């Protein structure tokens, strides 16, 4: 039917709970467009503004019927008033659009405006550009619509400079860079593929070097605050984005192509630590928000029964009826210390068994080859346990403990070394006398200064009031006064002796703590809470090179994991420590 007015499509973009855009053609004025209704939901559409364009195809169509009326295409912005049916327009492929006060109605196609849509049909680009002109009160959205329509992004000094871009565990995007006077702008991330806009959590910082650079180029700056670290929760980020800065003097942008930036995962881990540090310094209240946003399936608590079921065990030298203590040593990142394990097991007492756990699939072949090639040196009971990889320190240790044949477990880091077994043997005697206790040991650095003689807890003023674990007298000279035993609040898991518990899937260390932090002191406090003792055997001959076994984890990532673990630990144990007077 020939009409003087026709509605063809409804476009949704940005806040579709507030407005939609209707396209079509008309030979009349704006009065015919004033009030519409979505028949499928009853939502009212009220005209806000309209933009016109030539529609020669419609003019030719009308001339074919002998009509010479001047026809124009239109793009109209409508605000939405929802009725009882709250479904969004984008949930439909087609809707019935009714003219209020008239029996006329139209079937309109619903289109989500995005980059693919614009690329598929040039007309959609025209619509995007015209929608941009209909949004004078929002310079950012107007800018984005024009860029979607194909306009080139501005460049130069007033563009956003990217120093590092990282993806954290495919759940968050973290960006480090600078922009002149960045604290006076709103930063957003614009997805060119699905036309979504994400507000960034921004932490600005002073960059005097940038100020000097800009002044040297004749650019006027109002502050020294140009650097920033920003993050946004983003599931599996990929593809093309635009980073946008919106301020009183306009909108500025820089393309962000994740596909061309190499290993963003490694960078993301490092940047996460920098974000945490800035949050602690500037906005401690954001800490929980960031930690919640960076929860990922990769670092969730592991199912110990599943991990045990998936493990492969090679019983290289079987246990004997003398076996009492199983020494569990997890390896990850490096097998450098495997030679030391072989040497130590040769000197170990007959009632000790060694359980070597490989939690790194890239190391297993070389570790198995080394142990089988040196089989004649394996004089004491020893097992090699292969996990599925990347289980984490806690789970790898728990799996190793499960396969230990002794009634006692000694958890030991791969970078720990036993030069003299007399202190360890005394620890076994102490545990026999105190079932259920946890027994720790004095550990020294290679220069015979103190690495560990017990752990104390302090509430940090620097890191948002989190509870941190601190090694007592670390780095001081050690004086040997013989082997003594004393009570402690907590001891390190780098060398920790305890009874093996009955059960098929015992979790000694809580795998909620990631990458080897706080699970040892968490276990100590749990034992204290249950009425058992934590004891330290102070004696010579035991060493810990500290973190050389996990040296492949970068500084920023280490800070992130430590503080995230500290947050969990603080929530769980701060009140308990305070009630005992053990919180400094």
MOKA-V156627 format. One record per residue. N is the residue number from 1. SS is DSSP state (2 for helix, 1 for strand, 0 for the rest). PHI is phi in radians with two decimals (none if undefined). Layout:
# MOKA-V156627
n = [N;N]
ss = [SS;SS]
phi = [PHI;PHI]
This chain:
# MOKA-V156627
n = [1;2;3;4;5;6;7;8;9;10;11;12;13;14;15;16;17;18;19;20;21;22;23;24;25;26;27;28;29;30;31;32;33;34;35;36;37;38;39;40;41;42;43;44;45;46;47;48;49;50;51;52;53;54;55;56;57;58;59;60;61;62;63;64;65;66;67;68;69;70;71;72;73;74;75;76;77;78;79;80;81;82;83;84;85;86;87;88;89;90;91;92;93;94;95;96;97;98;99;100;101;102;103;104;105;106;107;108;109;110;111;112;113;114;115;116;117;118;119;120;121;122;123;124;125;126;127;128;129;130;131;132;133;134;135;136;137;138;139;140;141;142;143;144;145;146;147;148;149;150;151;152;153;154;155;156;157;158;159;160;161;162;163;164;165;166;167;168;169;170;171;172;173;174;175;176;177;178;179;180;181;182;183;184;185;186;187;188;189;190;191;192;193;194;195;196;197;198;199;200;201;202;203;204;205;206;207;208;209;210;211;212;213;214;215;216;217;218;219;220;221;222;223;224;225;226;227;228;229;230;231;232;233;234;235;236;237;238;239;240;241;242;243;244;245;246;247;248;249;250;251;252;253;254;255;256;257;258;259;260;261;262;263;264;265;266;267;268;269;270;271;272;273;274;275;276;277;278;279;280;281;282;283;284;285;286;287;288;289;290;291;292;293;294;295;296;297;298;299;300;301;302;303;304;305;306;307;308;309;310;311;312;313;314;315;316;317;318;319;320;321;322;323;324;325;326;327;328;329;330;331;332;333;334;335;336;337;338;339;340;341;342;343;344;345;346;347;348;349;350;351;352;353;354;355;356;357;358;359;360;361;362;363;364;365;366;367;368;369;370;371;372;373;374;375;376;377;378;379;380;381;382;383;384;385;386;387;388;389;390;391;392;393;394;395;396;397;398;399;400;401;402;403;404;405;406;407;408;409;410;411;412;413;414;415;416;417;418;419;420;421;422;423;424;425;426;427;428;429;430;431;432;433;434;435;436;437;438;439;440;441;442;443;444;445;446;447;448;449;450;451;452;453;454;455;456;457;458;459;460;461;462;463;464;465;466;467;468;469;470;471;472;473;474;475;476;477;478;479;480;481;482;483;484;485;486;487;488;489;490;491;492;493;494;495;496;497;498;499;500;501;502;503;504;505;506;507;508;509;510;511;512;513;514;515;516;517;518;519;520;521;522;523;524;525;526;527;528;529;530;531;532;533;534;535;536;537;538;539;540;541;542;543;544;545;546;547;548;549;550;551;552;553;554;555;556;557;558;559;560;561;562;563;564;565;566;567;568;569;570;571;572;573;574;575;576;577;578;579;580;581;582;583;584]
ss = [0;0;0;0;1;1;1;1;1;1;1;1;0;0;0;0;0;0;1;1;1;1;1;1;1;1;0;0;0;2;2;2;2;0;1;1;1;1;0;0;0;0;0;1;1;1;1;1;1;1;1;1;1;1;0;2;2;2;2;2;2;2;2;0;0;0;0;0;0;0;0;1;1;1;1;1;1;1;1;1;1;0;0;0;0;0;0;0;2;2;2;0;0;1;1;1;1;1;1;0;0;0;0;0;1;1;1;1;1;1;1;1;0;0;2;2;2;2;2;2;0;2;2;2;2;2;2;2;2;2;2;2;2;0;0;0;0;0;2;2;2;2;2;2;2;2;2;2;0;0;0;0;0;0;0;0;0;0;0;0;1;1;1;1;1;1;1;1;0;0;0;1;1;1;1;1;1;1;0;0;0;2;2;2;0;1;1;1;1;1;1;0;0;0;0;0;1;1;1;0;1;1;1;1;1;1;0;2;2;2;2;2;2;2;2;2;0;0;0;0;0;0;0;0;1;1;1;1;1;1;1;1;1;0;0;0;0;0;0;1;1;1;1;1;1;1;1;0;0;1;1;1;1;1;1;1;1;2;2;2;0;0;0;2;2;2;2;2;2;2;2;2;2;2;2;2;2;2;2;2;2;2;0;2;2;2;2;2;2;2;2;2;2;0;0;0;2;2;2;0;0;0;0;2;2;2;2;2;2;2;0;1;1;1;1;1;1;0;0;0;0;0;0;0;1;1;1;1;1;1;1;0;0;0;0;0;0;2;2;2;2;2;2;2;2;2;2;0;0;0;0;1;1;1;1;1;1;1;0;0;2;2;2;2;2;2;2;2;2;2;2;2;2;0;2;2;2;0;0;0;0;1;1;1;1;1;0;0;0;0;0;0;2;2;2;2;2;2;2;2;2;2;2;0;0;0;0;1;1;1;1;1;0;0;0;1;1;1;0;0;0;2;2;2;2;2;2;2;2;2;2;2;2;0;0;0;0;1;1;1;1;0;1;1;0;0;0;0;1;1;1;1;0;0;1;1;1;1;1;0;0;0;0;0;0;0;1;1;1;1;1;0;0;0;0;0;1;0;0;0;0;0;0;1;1;1;1;0;0;1;0;0;0;0;1;1;1;1;1;0;0;0;0;0;0;0;0;0;0;0;0;0;0;0;0;0;0;0;2;2;2;2;2;2;2;2;2;2;2;0;0;0;0;1;1;1;1;1;0;0;0;1;1;1;0;0;0;2;2;2;0;0;0;0;2;2;2;2;2;2;2;2;2;2;2;2;2;2;2;2;2;2;2;2;2;2;2;2;2;2;0;0;1;0]
phi = [none;-1.40;-2.29;-1.79;-2.83;-2.61;-1.85;-1.95;-2.49;-2.10;-1.83;-1.96;-2.87;0.99;-1.49;-1.34;-1.39;-1.87;-2.76;-2.37;-2.16;-1.94;-2.12;3.00;-2.52;-2.68;-1.90;-1.92;-1.62;-1.21;-1.01;-1.23;-1.70;-1.01;-2.29;-2.23;-2.53;-1.47;-1.10;-1.23;-2.15;1.44;-1.15;-1.51;-2.06;-1.97;-1.11;-1.86;-2.78;-2.51;-2.21;-1.94;-2.65;-1.19;-2.33;-1.06;-1.09;-1.28;-1.01;-1.11;-1.09;-1.19;-1.08;-1.11;-1.83;1.35;-1.85;-2.00;-1.10;-1.36;-1.90;-2.29;-1.41;-2.44;-2.19;-2.12;-1.67;-2.17;-1.40;-1.95;-2.08;-1.31;-1.64;-1.18;-1.43;-1.69;-1.12;-1.33;-1.04;-1.18;-1.37;-1.93;-1.53;-2.47;-2.35;-1.67;-1.88;-1.91;-1.56;-1.13;1.44;-2.53;-1.54;-1.33;-2.60;-2.39;-1.63;-2.09;-1.35;-1.74;-2.23;-1.47;-1.34;-2.58;-1.13;-1.12;-1.04;-1.12;-1.19;-1.23;-2.57;-0.96;-1.02;-1.14;-1.13;-1.06;-1.08;-1.03;-1.11;-1.25;-1.03;-1.02;-1.27;-1.54;-2.17;-1.14;-1.44;-2.30;-1.16;-1.15;-1.13;-1.09;-1.09;-1.14;-1.14;-1.18;-1.17;-1.11;-1.30;1.97;-1.22;-1.26;-1.25;-1.19;-2.39;2.10;-1.03;-1.49;-2.04;-1.53;-1.71;-1.81;-1.59;-2.70;-2.32;-2.33;-1.96;-1.62;0.88;1.06;-2.17;-2.64;-1.89;-2.17;-2.23;-2.15;-3.07;-2.61;-2.70;-0.93;0.94;-1.05;-1.16;-1.70;-2.23;-1.75;-1.77;-2.38;-2.03;-2.03;-1.50;-1.23;-1.45;-2.03;1.06;-1.69;-2.07;-2.06;-1.34;-1.64;-1.45;-1.96;-2.19;-1.52;-2.57;-1.25;-2.39;-1.10;-1.06;-1.22;-1.00;-1.11;-1.09;-1.19;-1.12;-1.12;-1.66;1.40;-1.60;-1.36;-2.17;-1.77;-2.49;-1.74;-1.58;-2.12;-1.37;-2.69;-2.16;-2.34;-2.53;-2.64;-1.12;-2.68;-1.35;0.80;-1.11;-2.79;1.62;-1.84;-2.28;-2.21;-1.60;-2.14;-1.99;-2.04;-2.50;-1.12;-1.70;2.32;-2.08;-2.26;-2.60;-2.44;-1.13;-2.33;-1.80;-1.14;-1.09;-1.74;-1.91;1.29;-1.42;-1.27;-1.16;-1.11;-1.11;-1.06;-1.08;-1.19;-1.14;-1.02;-1.14;-1.16;-1.08;-1.06;-1.07;-1.17;-1.06;-1.08;-1.36;-1.91;-2.42;-0.97;-1.12;-1.47;-1.08;-1.10;-1.03;-1.22;-1.13;-1.13;-1.20;-1.78;-1.22;-2.47;-1.01;-1.16;-2.22;-1.51;-1.00;-1.50;-1.46;-1.14;-1.10;-1.15;-1.10;-1.15;-1.12;-1.55;-1.31;-2.02;-2.03;-2.00;-1.54;-1.27;-2.34;-1.10;-1.20;-2.09;-1.24;-1.48;-1.06;-2.09;-2.07;-1.80;-1.59;-1.77;-2.22;-1.44;-2.06;-2.71;1.51;-2.69;-1.90;-0.98;-1.61;-1.13;-1.02;-1.13;-1.07;-1.10;-1.14;-1.17;-1.17;-1.12;-1.63;-1.26;-1.05;-1.14;-1.58;-1.82;-2.15;-1.93;-2.10;-1.59;-1.90;-1.69;-1.86;-2.38;-1.06;-1.26;-1.73;-1.06;-1.03;-1.20;-1.19;-1.12;-1.09;-1.10;-1.18;-1.24;-1.21;-1.98;-1.02;-1.18;-1.51;-1.54;-1.75;-2.12;-0.93;-2.67;-2.16;-2.00;-1.97;-1.85;-1.55;-1.31;1.71;1.00;-1.29;1.71;-1.01;-1.09;-1.18;-1.04;-1.16;-1.11;-1.11;-1.05;-1.08;-1.03;-1.56;-1.25;-1.66;-1.37;-1.60;-2.32;-2.09;-1.93;-1.38;-2.49;-1.26;-1.21;-1.71;-1.66;-2.52;-1.87;-1.49;-2.32;-1.43;-1.10;-1.17;-1.16;-1.07;-1.11;-1.09;-1.11;-1.10;-1.09;-1.17;-1.05;-1.41;-2.32;-1.00;1.55;-1.34;-1.94;-2.04;-1.94;-2.45;-1.16;-2.14;-2.03;-1.30;-1.12;-1.64;1.18;-1.57;-1.34;-1.75;-2.66;-2.36;2.07;-2.22;-2.05;-2.15;-2.38;-1.59;-1.44;-1.35;-1.37;-1.85;0.95;1.29;-1.22;-1.50;-1.99;-1.70;-2.16;-1.36;-1.17;0.96;-1.08;1.58;-1.42;-1.16;-1.76;-1.98;-1.54;-1.94;1.58;-1.59;-2.25;-2.26;-2.54;-1.32;-2.46;-1.37;-2.77;-2.34;-1.34;-1.40;-1.15;-2.74;-2.30;-1.92;-2.76;-1.27;-1.32;-1.60;-1.27;2.29;-1.60;-2.52;-1.42;-1.87;-1.30;-1.64;-1.36;-1.33;-1.16;-1.46;-1.81;1.07;1.36;-2.54;1.35;-1.19;-1.26;-1.26;-1.05;-1.13;-1.05;-1.19;-1.12;-1.16;-1.06;-1.09;-1.45;1.67;-1.65;-1.84;-1.98;-2.14;-2.02;-1.65;-1.71;-2.88;-1.48;1.66;-2.21;-2.27;-2.49;-1.41;0.97;1.24;-1.22;-1.33;-2.21;-1.16;-1.36;-1.47;-1.17;-1.08;-1.12;-1.10;-1.06;-1.09;-1.09;-1.10;-1.06;-1.29;-1.17;-1.11;-1.10;-1.09;-1.10;-1.11;-1.08;-1.06;-1.47;-2.20;-1.03;-1.13;-1.11;-1.11;-1.11;-1.17;-1.58;1.33;-1.80;-1.98;-1.46]
